[in-house]
Amino acid sequence: MSTYADQRVLVVGGTSGVGLATARTFAGRGADTVIVSRSVDKLDAALAQLTTSGGKASGRTLDIRSDDEVEQFAATAGAFDHVVVTAGETPMGRVDTLPLTEAYAAMDSKFWGAYRIARAVRVKPSGSLTLVAGHLSQRPGRASALQSAINAALEALVRGMALEYAPLRVNAVSPGLLRTPLWEGLDDADRERMYEAAVRRLPVGRVGDAADVAEAVIFVAGNAYTTGTTVYVDGGGTIA
Ligand SMILES: NC(=O)c1ccc[n+]([C@@H]2O[C@H](COP(=O)([O-])OP(=O)(O)OC[C@H]3O[C@@H](n4cnc5c(N)ncnc54)[C@H](OP(=O)(O)O)[C@@H]3O)[C@@H](O)[C@H]2O)c1
């Protein structure tokens, strides 16, 4: 099991879901873990969890949609050994019905947000940068062409950055459907119907959780021979 003692890790989106599970794993393995997201309440709650279990963790508010905020953060945050970006908001909707403003906002949040972090935050050449995308890049749904395009763009971005930023290793992890707070906005019954349908369809017979994806992030961050690739953690959703 890799140890991250004396290493600095940044998890952008580390207050919830995949980001929080990833921060918990890094902090549990000794990393000095910094989490960022927009909400002070989410930061306080996440830091309480991380430090109660004995981890070394701190946090700052940051909105990755803002060029200035990201640049100011990067200018004062120092260098990290590993950076993970899980943040992003992308509303579902068909191309012909989703308002163009919402489509632009989705790209600005998940694609340009990750791009802003990748261009500004300093990562040590011996370390890694990991972007969390999504398996819709490979398997579009009936109202998710935009998410497919954003995730595919992120997966392409890591392949290019792995060359540009070498020897820094750059990878993506693309989840399928997960039980995370991302879906809290849905009506409870609708959410359960969505999960039940996934359980019937997926070869693994269950819906994933944030810890499943955190394991993959830890793998690509820790494996010195892995760069420019995407790991799909989707219960077989891409082939089902
Ligand atoms: N859950 C799934 O089923 C699923 C499936 C495929 C792909 N994914 C992808 O996996 C990633 C993580 O999803 P999740 O399920 O962990 O979501 P989540 O539980 O909703 O967590 C998202 C995190 O990102 C932060 N965030 C959102 N917008 C931000 C912004 N503009 N600036 C800074 N922080 C921001 C949120 O905190 P604040 O609100 O405080 O900013 C939160 O900490 C996302 O890219 C998602 O698209 C998820």
The ligand as an SDF file (V2000), in Angstrom:
LIG
                    3D

 48 52  0  0  0  0  0  0  0  0999 V2000
  -21.9660   10.6060   -9.1100 N   0  0  0  0  0  0  0  0  0  0  0  0
  -22.0600   10.0180  -10.3050 C   0  0  0  0  0  0  0  0  0  0  0  0
  -22.9730    9.1980  -10.5700 O   0  0  0  0  0  0  0  0  0  0  0  0
  -21.0240   10.3460  -11.3610 C   0  0  0  0  0  0  0  0  0  0  0  0
  -21.0020    9.5750  -12.5350 C   0  0  0  0  0  0  0  0  0  0  0  0
  -20.0750    9.8780  -13.5350 C   0  0  0  0  0  0  0  0  0  0  0  0
  -19.1960   10.9460  -13.3650 C   0  0  0  0  0  0  0  0  0  0  0  0
  -19.2580   11.6760  -12.2110 N   0  0  0  0  0  0  0  0  0  0  0  0
  -18.3430   12.8130  -12.0930 C   0  0  0  0  0  0  0  0  0  0  0  0
  -17.5310   12.6480  -10.9610 O   0  0  0  0  0  0  0  0  0  0  0  0
  -17.1820   13.9290  -10.4250 C   0  0  0  0  0  0  0  0  0  0  0  0
  -17.4880   13.9490   -8.9360 C   0  0  0  0  0  0  0  0  0  0  0  0
  -18.8650   13.6850   -8.7500 O   0  0  0  0  0  0  0  0  0  0  0  0
  -19.4780   13.4380   -7.3020 P   0  0  0  0  0  0  0  0  0  0  0  0
  -20.5180   12.4150   -7.4560 O   0  0  0  0  0  0  0  0  0  0  0  0
  -18.3810   13.2640   -6.3230 O   0  0  0  0  0  0  0  0  0  0  0  0
  -20.2050   14.8630   -7.0650 O   0  0  0  0  0  0  0  0  0  0  0  0
  -20.5950   15.6370   -5.7170 P   0  0  0  0  0  0  0  0  0  0  0  0
  -20.7810   14.6790   -4.5990 O   0  0  0  0  0  0  0  0  0  0  0  0
  -21.7080   16.5400   -6.0970 O   0  0  0  0  0  0  0  0  0  0  0  0
  -19.2950   16.5210   -5.4040 O   0  0  0  0  0  0  0  0  0  0  0  0
  -18.9010   17.5590   -6.2470 C   0  0  0  0  0  0  0  0  0  0  0  0
  -17.8470   18.4000   -5.5260 C   0  0  0  0  0  0  0  0  0  0  0  0
  -17.3950   19.4280   -6.4150 O   0  0  0  0  0  0  0  0  0  0  0  0
  -17.4970   20.7000   -5.7510 C   0  0  0  0  0  0  0  0  0  0  0  0
  -17.7430   21.7090   -6.7830 N   0  0  0  0  0  0  0  0  0  0  0  0
  -18.7520   21.7550   -7.6910 C   0  0  0  0  0  0  0  0  0  0  0  0
  -18.6410   22.8400   -8.4530 N   0  0  0  0  0  0  0  0  0  0  0  0
  -17.5280   23.4900   -8.0430 C   0  0  0  0  0  0  0  0  0  0  0  0
  -16.8900   24.6990   -8.4430 C   0  0  0  0  0  0  0  0  0  0  0  0
  -17.3750   25.4790   -9.4260 N   0  0  0  0  0  0  0  0  0  0  0  0
  -15.7540   25.0790   -7.8040 N   0  0  0  0  0  0  0  0  0  0  0  0
  -15.2430   24.3150   -6.8160 C   0  0  0  0  0  0  0  0  0  0  0  0
  -15.8070   23.1810   -6.3750 N   0  0  0  0  0  0  0  0  0  0  0  0
  -16.9400   22.7750   -6.9820 C   0  0  0  0  0  0  0  0  0  0  0  0
  -18.6460   20.5170   -4.7520 C   0  0  0  0  0  0  0  0  0  0  0  0
  -18.5860   21.3880   -3.6360 O   0  0  0  0  0  0  0  0  0  0  0  0
  -19.2690   22.8610   -3.5950 P   0  0  0  0  0  0  0  0  0  0  0  0
  -20.7150   22.6880   -3.9200 O   0  0  0  0  0  0  0  0  0  0  0  0
  -18.9920   23.3180   -2.1870 O   0  0  0  0  0  0  0  0  0  0  0  0
  -18.5370   23.6910   -4.5910 O   0  0  0  0  0  0  0  0  0  0  0  0
  -18.3710   19.0920   -4.2900 C   0  0  0  0  0  0  0  0  0  0  0  0
  -17.3280   19.0920   -3.3210 O   0  0  0  0  0  0  0  0  0  0  0  0
  -18.0010   14.9570  -11.2400 C   0  0  0  0  0  0  0  0  0  0  0  0
  -17.1770   15.4890  -12.2510 O   0  0  0  0  0  0  0  0  0  0  0  0
  -19.0970   14.1090  -11.8660 C   0  0  0  0  0  0  0  0  0  0  0  0
  -19.5570   14.6460  -13.0800 O   0  0  0  0  0  0  0  0  0  0  0  0
  -20.1280   11.3910  -11.1980 C   0  0  0  0  0  0  0  0  0  0  0  0
  1  2  1  0
  2  3  2  0
  2  4  1  0
  4  5  1  0
  4 48  2  0
  5  6  2  0
  6  7  1  0
  7  8  2  0
  8  9  1  0
  8 48  1  0
  9 10  1  0
  9 46  1  0
 10 11  1  0
 11 12  1  0
 11 44  1  0
 12 13  1  0
 13 14  1  0
 14 15  2  0
 14 16  1  0
 14 17  1  0
 17 18  1  0
 18 19  2  0
 18 20  1  0
 18 21  1  0
 21 22  1  0
 22 23  1  0
 23 24  1  0
 23 42  1  0
 24 25  1  0
 25 26  1  0
 25 36  1  0
 26 27  1  0
 26 35  1  0
 27 28  2  0
 28 29  1  0
 29 30  1  0
 29 35  2  0
 30 31  1  0
 30 32  2  0
 32 33  1  0
 33 34  2  0
 34 35  1  0
 36 37  1  0
 36 42  1  0
 37 38  1  0
 38 39  2  0
 38 40  1  0
 38 41  1  0
 42 43  1  0
 44 45  1  0
 44 46  1  0
 46 47  1  0
M  CHG  2   8   1  16  -1
M  END
$$$$
